[in-house]
Amino acid sequence: MKLSGITAMGDFWRVIREFNPEGIEREAHAPLDLWISGAPGAGKRTLAASLLGDQSGTGDQSPFQIIDVQAGAAQLPMPGEPDLLIVVVRQDQDLLEQSRQAAVLYGRMRAPMLLVFTHVDPAGTTRDLRNRAYLAFSFASHLSTIFLDARDHVEVQERLIPMLLDAIPNLRTPLARRLPAARRRVASQIISETCRVNTQFALAATLPANVPLLGGVAGSVADFFVLTKNQVMMVLRLGAIYGRDIKSTLSTAVEVVPVIGGGLVWRAAARAAVGMLPTIVSAAPKMGIAYVGTFVAGEAARYYFAEGSKPPQELLDSFSAEGSRLFHRLFHGSSPRQIEDIDQI
């Protein structure tokens, strides 16, 4: 198994050298124009401040443009349309008047919109008051609507950021890079998606094993290269959303491999060993190794980019346990015990 580990690490560096990060780099630096619009005193700047939180550690400017709309205005003071429009409405003021103004300004806009009601008193926000707000803004019934206290950073970030990501999912990478409070959620999405893709490929890669002898070797080689390339893409995307310069894949790999490299090596060796088993025996363990290995590598890289240090061993162990639990929940064909058995290879 030691020889397999050395070979796997050599192959890993080959994957790194052949990888082109330009697509991920362009994705991370894509233009992002988010407008927060509303009347003076509606809470626009307070909302933006709660969303941004502590921006230390990122050199990218705020993605938000604050748009003040004066009463009776017939058009917005800025031309064009944003990637996303957040309309801020004071719930404690005349809703019908605010609705008429909003209909004039935003009624023909094609950009995704979120309707945020501020100056909310939790004790006084009755169902009747909410219904009146919805009725007043019936022209915007297709929009996502939320009632919140713009001063509450925790509430704003926990409730509004998922809505932002749902509204512009194709811009989640530049959004997370420029909005630190969104990084953990986007990182979890990236890791989860890569785990699923690698698990599905691990299952598909068992098919060549039906060819005697040669099939098992070919399946293991294809398995390693594709799974590792997916993991490299995952790590680079995580680095991008945490503000890292990933134009040099090799330098990024040199930085991150000490954090996740050991896991990549022994899991690659385990995959190769399991790949020599008959398909019906090897499929479930290979899926488990692919899922858990990818999850641990992703969470370790995320921790490193966020904290600037390698996760301690007990945290790595918890990543492995959590990955095993998630795999078992998603793919009932394998038990946690089967995955634990593979972990001992």
MOGINOR-V221952 format. One record per residue. N is the residue number from 1. RES is the residue in one small letter. SS is DSSP state (hx for helix, st for strand, lp for the rest). Layout:
n=N res=RES ss=SS
n=N res=RES ss=SS
//
This chain:
n=1 res=m ss=lp
n=2 res=k ss=hx
n=3 res=l ss=hx
n=4 res=s ss=hx
n=5 res=g ss=hx
n=6 res=i ss=hx
n=7 res=t ss=hx
n=8 res=a ss=hx
n=9 res=m ss=hx
n=10 res=g ss=hx
n=11 res=d ss=hx
n=12 res=f ss=hx
n=13 res=w ss=hx
n=14 res=r ss=hx
n=15 res=v ss=hx
n=16 res=i ss=hx
n=17 res=r ss=hx
n=18 res=e ss=hx
n=19 res=f ss=lp
n=20 res=n ss=lp
n=21 res=p ss=lp
n=22 res=e ss=hx
n=23 res=g ss=hx
n=24 res=i ss=hx
n=25 res=e ss=hx
n=26 res=r ss=hx
n=27 res=e ss=hx
n=28 res=a ss=hx
n=29 res=h ss=lp
n=30 res=a ss=lp
n=31 res=p ss=lp
n=32 res=l ss=lp
n=33 res=d ss=lp
n=34 res=l ss=st
n=35 res=w ss=st
n=36 res=i ss=st
n=37 res=s ss=st
n=38 res=g ss=st
n=39 res=a ss=st
n=40 res=p ss=lp
n=41 res=g ss=lp
n=42 res=a ss=lp
n=43 res=g ss=lp
n=44 res=k ss=hx
n=45 res=r ss=hx
n=46 res=t ss=hx
n=47 res=l ss=hx
n=48 res=a ss=hx
n=49 res=a ss=hx
n=50 res=s ss=hx
n=51 res=l ss=hx
n=52 res=l ss=hx
n=53 res=g ss=lp
n=54 res=d ss=lp
n=55 res=q ss=lp
n=56 res=s ss=lp
n=57 res=g ss=lp
n=58 res=t ss=lp
n=59 res=g ss=lp
n=60 res=d ss=lp
n=61 res=q ss=lp
n=62 res=s ss=lp
n=63 res=p ss=lp
n=64 res=f ss=st
n=65 res=q ss=st
n=66 res=i ss=st
n=67 res=i ss=st
n=68 res=d ss=st
n=69 res=v ss=st
n=70 res=q ss=lp
n=71 res=a ss=lp
n=72 res=g ss=lp
n=73 res=a ss=lp
n=74 res=a ss=lp
n=75 res=q ss=lp
n=76 res=l ss=lp
n=77 res=p ss=lp
n=78 res=m ss=lp
n=79 res=p ss=lp
n=80 res=g ss=lp
n=81 res=e ss=lp
n=82 res=p ss=lp
n=83 res=d ss=lp
n=84 res=l ss=st
n=85 res=l ss=st
n=86 res=i ss=st
n=87 res=v ss=st
n=88 res=v ss=st
n=89 res=v ss=st
n=90 res=r ss=st
n=91 res=q ss=lp
n=92 res=d ss=lp
n=93 res=q ss=lp
n=94 res=d ss=lp
n=95 res=l ss=hx
n=96 res=l ss=hx
n=97 res=e ss=hx
n=98 res=q ss=hx
n=99 res=s ss=hx
n=100 res=r ss=hx
n=101 res=q ss=hx
n=102 res=a ss=hx
n=103 res=a ss=hx
n=104 res=v ss=hx
n=105 res=l ss=hx
n=106 res=y ss=hx
n=107 res=g ss=lp
n=108 res=r ss=lp
n=109 res=m ss=lp
n=110 res=r ss=lp
n=111 res=a ss=lp
n=112 res=p ss=st
n=113 res=m ss=st
n=114 res=l ss=st
n=115 res=l ss=st
n=116 res=v ss=st
n=117 res=f ss=st
n=118 res=t ss=st
n=119 res=h ss=lp
n=120 res=v ss=lp
n=121 res=d ss=lp
n=122 res=p ss=lp
n=123 res=a ss=lp
n=124 res=g ss=lp
n=125 res=t ss=lp
n=126 res=t ss=lp
n=127 res=r ss=hx
n=128 res=d ss=hx
n=129 res=l ss=hx
n=130 res=r ss=hx
n=131 res=n ss=hx
n=132 res=r ss=hx
n=133 res=a ss=hx
n=134 res=y ss=hx
n=135 res=l ss=hx
n=136 res=a ss=hx
n=137 res=f ss=lp
n=138 res=s ss=hx
n=139 res=f ss=hx
n=140 res=a ss=hx
n=141 res=s ss=lp
n=142 res=h ss=lp
n=143 res=l ss=lp
n=144 res=s ss=st
n=145 res=t ss=st
n=146 res=i ss=st
n=147 res=f ss=st
n=148 res=l ss=lp
n=149 res=d ss=lp
n=150 res=a ss=lp
n=151 res=r ss=lp
n=152 res=d ss=lp
n=153 res=h ss=hx
n=154 res=v ss=hx
n=155 res=e ss=hx
n=156 res=v ss=hx
n=157 res=q ss=hx
n=158 res=e ss=hx
n=159 res=r ss=hx
n=160 res=l ss=hx
n=161 res=i ss=hx
n=162 res=p ss=hx
n=163 res=m ss=hx
n=164 res=l ss=hx
n=165 res=l ss=hx
n=166 res=d ss=hx
n=167 res=a ss=hx
n=168 res=i ss=lp
n=169 res=p ss=hx
n=170 res=n ss=hx
n=171 res=l ss=hx
n=172 res=r ss=hx
n=173 res=t ss=hx
n=174 res=p ss=hx
n=175 res=l ss=hx
n=176 res=a ss=hx
n=177 res=r ss=hx
n=178 res=r ss=hx
n=179 res=l ss=lp
n=180 res=p ss=hx
n=181 res=a ss=hx
n=182 res=a ss=hx
n=183 res=r ss=hx
n=184 res=r ss=hx
n=185 res=r ss=hx
n=186 res=v ss=hx
n=187 res=a ss=hx
n=188 res=s ss=hx
n=189 res=q ss=hx
n=190 res=i ss=hx
n=191 res=i ss=hx
n=192 res=s ss=hx
n=193 res=e ss=hx
n=194 res=t ss=hx
n=195 res=c ss=hx
n=196 res=r ss=hx
n=197 res=v ss=hx
n=198 res=n ss=hx
n=199 res=t ss=hx
n=200 res=q ss=hx
n=201 res=f ss=hx
n=202 res=a ss=hx
n=203 res=l ss=hx
n=204 res=a ss=hx
n=205 res=a ss=lp
n=206 res=t ss=lp
n=207 res=l ss=hx
n=208 res=p ss=hx
n=209 res=a ss=hx
n=210 res=n ss=hx
n=211 res=v ss=lp
n=212 res=p ss=lp
n=213 res=l ss=lp
n=214 res=l ss=hx
n=215 res=g ss=hx
n=216 res=g ss=hx
n=217 res=v ss=hx
n=218 res=a ss=hx
n=219 res=g ss=hx
n=220 res=s ss=hx
n=221 res=v ss=hx
n=222 res=a ss=hx
n=223 res=d ss=hx
n=224 res=f ss=hx
n=225 res=f ss=hx
n=226 res=v ss=hx
n=227 res=l ss=hx
n=228 res=t ss=hx
n=229 res=k ss=hx
n=230 res=n ss=hx
n=231 res=q ss=hx
n=232 res=v ss=hx
n=233 res=m ss=hx
n=234 res=m ss=hx
n=235 res=v ss=hx
n=236 res=l ss=hx
n=237 res=r ss=hx
n=238 res=l ss=hx
n=239 res=g ss=hx
n=240 res=a ss=hx
n=241 res=i ss=hx
n=242 res=y ss=lp
n=243 res=g ss=lp
n=244 res=r ss=lp
n=245 res=d ss=lp
n=246 res=i ss=lp
n=247 res=k ss=lp
n=248 res=s ss=lp
n=249 res=t ss=hx
n=250 res=l ss=hx
n=251 res=s ss=hx
n=252 res=t ss=hx
n=253 res=a ss=hx
n=254 res=v ss=hx
n=255 res=e ss=hx
n=256 res=v ss=hx
n=257 res=v ss=hx
n=258 res=p ss=hx
n=259 res=v ss=hx
n=260 res=i ss=hx
n=261 res=g ss=hx
n=262 res=g ss=hx
n=263 res=g ss=hx
n=264 res=l ss=hx
n=265 res=v ss=hx
n=266 res=w ss=hx
n=267 res=r ss=hx
n=268 res=a ss=hx
n=269 res=a ss=hx
n=270 res=a ss=hx
n=271 res=r ss=hx
n=272 res=a ss=hx
n=273 res=a ss=hx
n=274 res=v ss=hx
n=275 res=g ss=hx
n=276 res=m ss=lp
n=277 res=l ss=lp
n=278 res=p ss=lp
n=279 res=t ss=hx
n=280 res=i ss=hx
n=281 res=v ss=hx
n=282 res=s ss=hx
n=283 res=a ss=hx
n=284 res=a ss=hx
n=285 res=p ss=hx
n=286 res=k ss=hx
n=287 res=m ss=hx
n=288 res=g ss=hx
n=289 res=i ss=hx
n=290 res=a ss=hx
n=291 res=y ss=hx
n=292 res=v ss=hx
n=293 res=g ss=hx
n=294 res=t ss=hx
n=295 res=f ss=hx
n=296 res=v ss=hx
n=297 res=a ss=hx
n=298 res=g ss=hx
n=299 res=e ss=hx
n=300 res=a ss=hx
n=301 res=a ss=hx
n=302 res=r ss=hx
n=303 res=y ss=hx
n=304 res=y ss=hx
n=305 res=f ss=hx
n=306 res=a ss=hx
n=307 res=e ss=hx
n=308 res=g ss=lp
n=309 res=s ss=lp
n=310 res=k ss=lp
n=311 res=p ss=lp
n=312 res=p ss=lp
n=313 res=q ss=hx
n=314 res=e ss=hx
n=315 res=l ss=hx
n=316 res=l ss=hx
n=317 res=d ss=hx
n=318 res=s ss=hx
n=319 res=f ss=hx
n=320 res=s ss=hx
n=321 res=a ss=hx
n=322 res=e ss=hx
n=323 res=g ss=hx
n=324 res=s ss=hx
n=325 res=r ss=hx
n=326 res=l ss=hx
n=327 res=f ss=hx
n=328 res=h ss=hx
n=329 res=r ss=hx
n=330 res=l ss=hx
n=331 res=f ss=lp
n=332 res=h ss=lp
n=333 res=g ss=lp
n=334 res=s ss=lp
n=335 res=s ss=lp
n=336 res=p ss=hx
n=337 res=r ss=hx
n=338 res=q ss=hx
n=339 res=i ss=hx
n=340 res=e ss=hx
n=341 res=d ss=hx
n=342 res=i ss=hx
n=343 res=d ss=hx
n=344 res=q ss=lp
n=345 res=i ss=lp
//
